[in-house]
Amino acid sequence: MFVALRDLRHARGRFTLMLVVIAMITFLVTFLASLTAGLSRESTSAVTDLPADHLAFAMPAPDDAPDFTASTVTPDQWQAWADAPGVTSADPLGVMTTRAESSTTTAPVTALGVEPGSVLLPGPARDLATGTVALSADAAAALAADVGDRVDVAGAELRVGAVVDEEVSFAHTPVVWTTLGDWQAVAAPRGDGPTATVVALTLDEPDATVAATDAALGTVTVTTAQARSAIGSFSAENGSLTTIQVFLLAISALVVGAFFTVWTISRAGDVAVLKALGASTRYLLRDAMGQAVVVLVLGVGAGTAVAVVAAALLGGAVPAVVGVATTLVPAVALVATGFVGAALAIVRITRIDPHAALAAR
Amino acid sequence: MDLHLDRITLVYPDGDETLTAVDDVSLTVPAGTTTALLGPSGSGKSSLLAVAGGLTRPTSGDVRIGEDVAFGPHTPLRAATRTRLEQVGIVFQAPQLLASLTALEQLELHAHLRGRRPATVRDEATALLGEVGLADLAHRHPAQLSGGQRQRVAIARALVGSPDVLLVDEPTSALDHERGTQVVELVTRLARERGAAAVIVSHDASTLGSVDRTVRIVNGRLETAEALVPG
């Protein structure tokens, strides 16, 4: 990059401008990725953090997509799942977003109904008894309630048996755990007898088990990661934010491509001279692409750093999650798409005729 | 090594017709001598220079450097580029220096193009800048040099790596008579000292007093050739 690095120094105003633009786009993409991950977690952590790998839904119609608001599984179904070969555990789980009221305030919560002693209960709440409720840290904070207090969950008055020091939420509401019996009492179960929303499964051989058991029981079984789509708010939110990120990536590629198009056109005379002096096309492409990579890496690096700092500073105000998936992955994607944009612009070097160097400038 | 232009013809497409820019020209330039190609605008002298430097493929005929065919009608682009890099130095009508490189770096670039560290030619580059009278200005960028100084850097750049052939296109067009004459004298002297076969294209005969031979080209054909004067 003999010429490229010297061009960067010589035309530092133009390249600085480009760096700032790339850094700004990177900031937007990275911060948005952090925000998407944070919102996703607020919407789905009650599902993704379950100690299970699959969830079996029972939808009103066989072709319906899994949906937590419409699924109802019966005791026969979860018992049949528990008896199916290759199933390590099968626990009924009731899910209901409702309103909770303490002596001082009210807050929206999601009540998870779980059988006492189930592995689905967090450790401190494993001995949850009928008539009691375990609160997640956020639910306790929202209700200003502590162990021993009484809270009303969807009309059922329960005593707080435990406060779990975990941030677990569903559809942006904090989670509380009740026994399945208490949950069934307030969730207005449909169908015959007491029901739950889904069956949480741990499977030894999912491929062999799921299809046959689903067909026999009329359930629809998906992984806990796939089950996120069964939360309405997650699908809409995640889809919108991901679309914005894709658009920003495309805009980034266009901006970088446009810059290097103008830059390559402006130095066409230099390229012709270099070719006339004996520079191979491969040398010139390597030089120019190296220059693009330097600009991209510096711009993306700066933008990522600003986004990480901003996410850290605003962590209490917005649900931004900083991690490899929200920083490194967008950064690599931005460098890659920017590289493609630059490559499409720089490839015009191959068409520059060294004969043009004979023309006076 | 001598430069041989053997029956060079260059025909350009010109709408539905064709235009013969160079018509069956043969010319030999012995090593260490300078031949001036003189002629009016559009006579074909720059086209002949482009063929001699492998910038344009001839329609027919060959360019030989020594005994080897350097550029012909079917020479691959990559081979022509390699030959230019290793055996041909070109000075353009305008100096065509790269704005981001200092005078010294313009010369060191040659080493980098050949895959070597620029430092490997630093001594030669410094000496060449000294020979063209710019030793003190080695670290200046083109914008910090006068037109004549830029032209001399371009001449020094063309001589890095001791090319067998030195091609100079209208070196005096932007200079006054005195400076133009000095530039031609510089090219002639350096070509002689370094044993390069040099060709200078010019339309101004008054600056060419120092060259070994003057060849006139009109309508793409050699018209007259003055006798080679021993240097």
Interface residues (C-beta under 8 A of the other chain):
Chain A: F2 V3 R6 D7 R9 H10 A11 G269 D270 V273 L274 K275 A276 L277 G278 A279 S280 T281 Y283 P354 H355 A357 L358 A359 A360 R361
Chain B: S46 L49 A50 G53 L55 T56 R78 T81 R82 R84 L85 E86 V88 I90 F92 Q93 A94 Q96 L98 A99 S100 L101 E105 E108 L109 H110 H112 L113 R114 P118 H141 R157 D169 E170 S173
